[in-house]
Amino acid sequence: MPAIANRYAKALVDVSLKLNQHEQVARELLQFEDLLASQKELALFYSNPAIAVAKKKAATEEILRKLAFCPSTSNFLLILIDNHRMGVFGEIRKAFQHELNNRLGVTQAEVTTAAELDEETHQKLEAKLAALTGKKVALKFANDPGLIGGVVTRIGDTIYDGSIRQQLNSMKARLSSD
């Protein structure tokens, strides 16, 4: 991530932890990122240098009022507009989540399964991964019917592939090498 994204993210983490608003700020940043992704015109509005900063701030204040964001998130977004940094908002949001997770001792795990898992299985998986990593684990789930069954988990750069597809591929490789 660019150094500029890390600087902004660390500053926001400092403030949000100090005010004990880190969970709310994280949710609101994600909500704003989703808004930008779903409203391409809004993203273009922020990236257009011909539009005055005052106009961008006025429009953003109206959006923030409707979304009822906390002052920490609102002020942060307005600072990004003042400093012409909305173009790296997505990277700042990711850097914020990464820095927040580091400070709270949380590791992010991306779990891919063939089908939706029930809540009990979510909890068991979370407990196993917490024991494996020695940290609290935040799970992000995705589905891929091509896995046939099983689970593929990515934690940082490490991938744990317990999918049936992987087992079949391994068996195929062993059989074809004999």
C-alpha positions as CSV (number, residue, x, y, z in Angstrom):
1,M,0.0,0.0,0.0
2,P,1.2,3.5,-0.7
3,A,2.9,5.3,2.2
4,I,0.3,8.0,2.0
5,A,-2.5,5.5,2.6
6,N,-0.7,4.1,5.6
7,R,-0.1,7.6,7.1
8,Y,-3.8,8.6,6.9
9,A,-4.9,5.1,8.1
10,K,-2.6,5.2,11.2
11,A,-3.8,8.7,12.1
12,L,-7.4,7.6,11.9
13,V,-6.7,4.4,13.9
14,D,-5.1,6.6,16.6
15,V,-8.1,8.8,16.9
16,S,-10.7,6.1,16.6
17,L,-9.0,3.9,19.3
18,K,-8.6,6.9,21.6
19,L,-12.3,7.7,21.3
20,N,-13.3,4.0,21.4
21,Q,-15.1,4.4,18.0
22,H,-12.9,2.1,16.0
23,E,-15.7,-0.5,15.2
24,Q,-18.1,2.3,14.1
25,V,-15.5,4.0,12.0
26,A,-14.5,0.7,10.3
27,R,-18.2,0.0,9.5
28,E,-18.7,3.5,8.2
29,L,-15.6,3.5,6.0
30,L,-16.7,0.2,4.5
31,Q,-20.2,1.7,3.9
32,F,-18.7,4.7,2.2
33,E,-16.5,2.5,0.0
34,D,-19.5,0.4,-1.0
35,L,-21.3,3.7,-1.8
36,L,-18.5,4.8,-4.1
37,A,-18.4,1.3,-5.7
38,S,-22.2,1.3,-6.4
39,Q,-22.4,5.0,-7.5
40,K,-19.8,5.4,-10.2
41,E,-21.0,9.0,-10.8
42,L,-20.0,9.9,-7.2
43,A,-16.6,8.4,-7.6
44,L,-16.1,10.4,-10.8
45,F,-17.4,13.5,-8.9
46,Y,-14.6,13.1,-6.4
47,S,-11.9,12.4,-9.0
48,N,-12.8,15.4,-11.2
49,P,-10.2,18.2,-10.5
50,A,-12.5,20.8,-12.2
51,I,-15.0,20.5,-9.4
52,A,-14.2,22.9,-6.5
53,V,-13.2,21.4,-3.2
54,A,-16.0,23.5,-1.5
55,K,-18.6,21.9,-3.8
56,K,-17.3,18.4,-3.0
57,K,-17.3,19.1,0.7
58,A,-20.9,20.5,0.6
59,A,-22.1,17.4,-1.3
60,T,-20.2,15.1,1.1
61,E,-21.6,16.9,4.2
62,E,-25.1,16.2,2.8
63,I,-24.3,12.5,2.2
64,L,-22.8,12.2,5.7
65,R,-25.8,13.8,7.3
66,K,-28.1,11.3,5.5
67,L,-25.9,8.3,6.5
68,A,-25.6,9.6,10.1
69,F,-21.8,9.0,10.3
70,C,-20.0,9.7,13.5
71,P,-17.9,12.9,13.7
72,S,-14.6,11.0,13.4
73,T,-15.5,9.4,10.1
74,S,-17.1,12.6,8.8
75,N,-14.2,14.8,9.6
76,F,-11.8,12.3,8.2
77,L,-13.6,12.2,4.9
78,L,-13.7,16.0,4.7
79,I,-9.9,16.1,5.4
80,L,-9.4,13.6,2.5
81,I,-11.3,16.0,0.2
82,D,-9.4,19.0,1.5
83,N,-6.1,17.2,0.7
84,H,-7.2,15.8,-2.6
85,R,-6.9,12.2,-1.4
86,M,-10.3,10.7,-2.3
87,G,-8.6,9.0,-5.2
88,V,-6.8,6.7,-2.7
89,F,-9.8,6.2,-0.4
90,G,-10.1,2.5,-1.1
91,E,-6.4,2.0,-0.2
92,I,-6.7,4.1,2.9
93,R,-9.7,2.1,4.0
94,K,-7.8,-1.2,3.6
95,A,-4.8,0.2,5.3
96,F,-7.0,1.4,8.2
97,Q,-8.5,-2.1,8.6
98,H,-5.1,-3.7,8.5
99,E,-3.6,-1.3,11.0
100,L,-6.6,-1.7,13.3
101,N,-6.4,-5.5,13.2
102,N,-2.7,-5.3,14.0
103,R,-3.2,-3.1,17.0
104,L,-6.1,-5.2,18.3
105,G,-4.3,-8.5,17.7
106,V,-6.7,-9.7,15.1
107,T,-5.8,-11.6,12.0
108,Q,-8.0,-11.7,8.9
109,A,-8.9,-15.0,7.4
110,E,-10.6,-15.5,4.0
111,V,-12.7,-18.7,4.0
112,T,-14.0,-20.2,0.8
113,T,-16.5,-23.0,0.9
114,A,-18.6,-24.9,-1.7
115,A,-21.9,-23.9,0.1
116,E,-23.1,-21.6,2.9
117,L,-22.0,-22.7,6.4
118,D,-24.3,-22.7,9.4
119,E,-23.5,-20.5,12.5
120,E,-22.2,-23.4,14.6
121,T,-19.7,-24.3,11.8
122,H,-18.7,-20.7,11.6
123,Q,-17.9,-20.6,15.3
124,K,-16.0,-23.9,15.2
125,L,-13.9,-22.8,12.3
126,E,-13.2,-19.5,14.0
127,A,-12.1,-21.3,17.2
128,K,-9.8,-23.7,15.2
129,L,-8.2,-20.8,13.3
130,A,-7.7,-18.8,16.5
131,A,-6.0,-21.8,18.0
132,L,-3.9,-22.2,14.9
133,T,-2.8,-18.5,14.7
134,G,-2.7,-17.7,18.4
135,K,-4.8,-14.5,17.6
136,K,-8.4,-13.5,17.4
137,V,-9.6,-14.2,13.9
138,A,-11.9,-12.1,11.8
139,L,-13.5,-14.4,9.1
140,K,-14.6,-13.2,5.6
141,F,-16.6,-15.9,3.8
142,A,-17.1,-16.6,0.1
143,N,-18.7,-19.4,-1.8
144,D,-17.2,-21.4,-4.8
145,P,-19.3,-24.4,-5.9
146,G,-16.3,-25.5,-7.9
147,L,-14.6,-26.7,-4.6
148,I,-17.2,-29.5,-4.5
149,G,-16.8,-29.6,-0.7
150,G,-14.4,-28.8,2.0
151,V,-12.8,-25.4,2.9
152,V,-10.0,-23.2,1.5
153,T,-8.7,-20.7,4.0
154,R,-6.2,-17.9,3.4
155,I,-4.5,-16.2,6.3
156,G,-2.0,-13.6,5.0
157,D,0.2,-15.3,2.5
158,T,-0.6,-18.8,3.7
159,I,-3.3,-21.0,2.1
160,Y,-4.8,-24.0,3.8
161,D,-6.6,-26.0,1.1
162,G,-8.8,-28.7,2.5
163,S,-11.1,-28.8,-0.5
164,I,-12.3,-32.0,-2.3
165,R,-11.2,-30.4,-5.6
166,Q,-7.6,-30.2,-4.2
167,Q,-7.7,-33.7,-2.9
168,L,-8.9,-35.0,-6.3
169,N,-6.2,-33.1,-8.1
170,S,-3.5,-34.5,-5.7
171,M,-4.9,-38.0,-6.2
172,K,-4.8,-37.5,-10.0
173,A,-1.2,-36.3,-9.9
174,R,-0.2,-39.3,-7.8
175,L,-2.0,-41.7,-10.1
176,S,-0.5,-40.2,-13.3
177,S,3.0,-40.2,-11.9
178,D,2.9,-44.0,-11.2
